[in-house]
Amino acid sequence: MIEIKKVTTKRELNAFIRFNYELYKDNPYSVPDLYDDMLGTFDAKQNPAFEFCESDYFLAYNEQGKIVGRVAAIINHRSNETWGTKNVRFGWIDFIDDEEVSHRLLDTVAAWGKERGMTEMQGPLGFTDMDAEGMLVEGFDQLGTMATIYNYPYYPRHIEAYGMEKDADWVEFKINIPDGIPDKMKRISDLISRKYGLHIKKLKNMKEIKEGNYGQKIFDLINDTYAPLYGFSRMTQQQIDQYVATYLPIIDLRMVTLVEDADNNLVAVGVSMPSMSKALQKAKGKMWPFGWWHLLKALKWGRPQTLDLLLVGVKPEYQSKGVNSLLFTDLIPMYQSMGFKDAESNPELESNNKVQAQWEYFDTTQHKRRRAYKKSI
């Protein structure tokens, strides 16, 4: 007999977070989140997404009182208003290989959503697009990334047995860093920069970022770029302020490339960083006592050979015009000089042909696929 309990105490929230670490502690492909980051994500006082989201967290217990599953029930009111939907999301779902457990968790989210007037359940999704989303359905033997979910192969089988169907797929690519800039890419880059009066902008330090308000400009561009994408809701000013303060100070600015027009308006951005996957595995979800060392080493002087492409955005009116070639014409020599051999694209919507077209000049392998499911409730 499985019992579902809502998380109501700090101790239970700790158990909610720790369950994922325990379930995947011996898995060579799972990349654990940092515990403190998860605490902040689930805390309404720290996570600005609660400005327009509501949620509850649930744990599944077996007859012996052992935790055997978890799930978050979320309503993103901003997304529902944007898309004209009444969706309740399930996120951070984990469970042992027992359909009674997974189905009871999903039943709980469905009931929670119906009580609040929702008519459809979808997931796995987080509060916003800045959270990891999509259940892995291909690539179970591939190392995960900092920005994605890893799950066991039995997860999709449980979800589909519950009667859920595909809502959206994301694909991921392993991209080999070329020995030089592809000739065609270089020609397109030169042509596009002359035709539209575009130029590369490199940021030197945080002082320049603050004085030029580049953090705000980058996330304004992301808001415009991602607006048509599945489930997206525009980031609020509070969210943008938090992302700028949290992430820009730790990014190696050599791995950030901006494209501006003749009036210095931001047209495109590419943000990448060394893969943190191995470092996060060594940290085991903890910054202390030694987790910080593994993370700092990966960022600074012990860089892995793989990098993560975190953000690539092009202003809508410049999309499909070859502007991405300017980004990579600048970044490829930098990647080479820093010793990177390959890159992880991170998730791209299967239907987003504009994004996937940018890899035509590279040697790539589509090695992962993840899926969001839906069901009427």
C-alpha positions, 0 to 999 in steps of 0.5 A: 500500500502506497501512501502519498504525503504533502511536504509540509516541513523543512525535514520533508523538503530535505527528504524530497531533494535527497531522494533523487541523490539516493535513487541515482547515487550509483548511476554513471550518467546522472548529474546531481543538482546542488542541494542549495540550488534545489532549496532555493528553487523550491522556496517561494521567498527565493525563487522569483517564479513564485510571483506567477506560479503555485506549487506543492510537493509530494512524497510516496511512502511504502508500507515500511515508511520508506520513501519510494517516489516524489513529485512536484505539482505546479501551475504556471499561471503566466504560461497558461495565460500566454497560451490560453491553457489550463495546465497543471505541470508535474515536475521533479518526478522520481520513483522506483520501478513500481507502477503503483508508485508512479501512478499514485504520484500522477493521480495526486498531481491530477487531483491537485490540478483539478481542485484548482480548475485545471483541465490538462496535466503536462510534464515533466516541466519545472516552474519555467523554461529556465528549469530542466524539462522533458523526460529522457526517452533516448540516450540512457547511456549518455552522460547528462548535463547540468541543465537537463534531467536524467532518468532511468529507462523505465520512466517513460514506460510508466508514464505511457502506461498511465495513458499520457501521450507525447506533447513535445520532444527535444533533441540533443546533439554532440557536436565535434569542434572543427579544426578550423572555421568551415569555409562556407560559414566564414563566407556567410559570416562576412557576407551577413556582417556587411549586408546588415552592418553587424559586428562582434562584441566581446565583454571584458569584465563585470564593470562593462556588463553593468555600465552597458546594462548587458545582462538586461539586454541579453535576457530581453533578447532571450525573452523575444527569441524564446517567446514562440517556443513550447510552454514559454512565459516571459521572464519577469524583471525579478527573474532577470535580475536574479539570473544576471546576479547569479550566473554572469559573474561565474561565466568565462566571458571569453565564451560569451559572444554578442552580435550588435548592429550598427547602432550597437543594439543587441542582435544575437548572443551565444553563451557557453561554459565548460561542462560541469557534469563530471565535477557535479558528480564528484561534488555529489550535490554538496558544495562543502567540504570539497564540492566547491573545489571540483566545480572551481577546477572545472571552471578555471584550470582543469577544464574538461574537453566538453563544453555546454552550449547554454544559450543561443538566441537571435533576434526574431527579425534576424533569424534564418539570415545566417547570423548564427555564423557570426557567433560561431566564427568568433567562438570556434577559435576560442574553443580550440585555444581552450582545448575543447574537443566537443560540445553538448547542444542541450535540448532543442525542440524537435520542431525548431528547424531554425535552431537545428539548421545552425549545425549543418556545418558541423559534424554532429550526432543526435544522441539524446531525446527527451519528451513532455507528456500530456493528458486530460484530467 
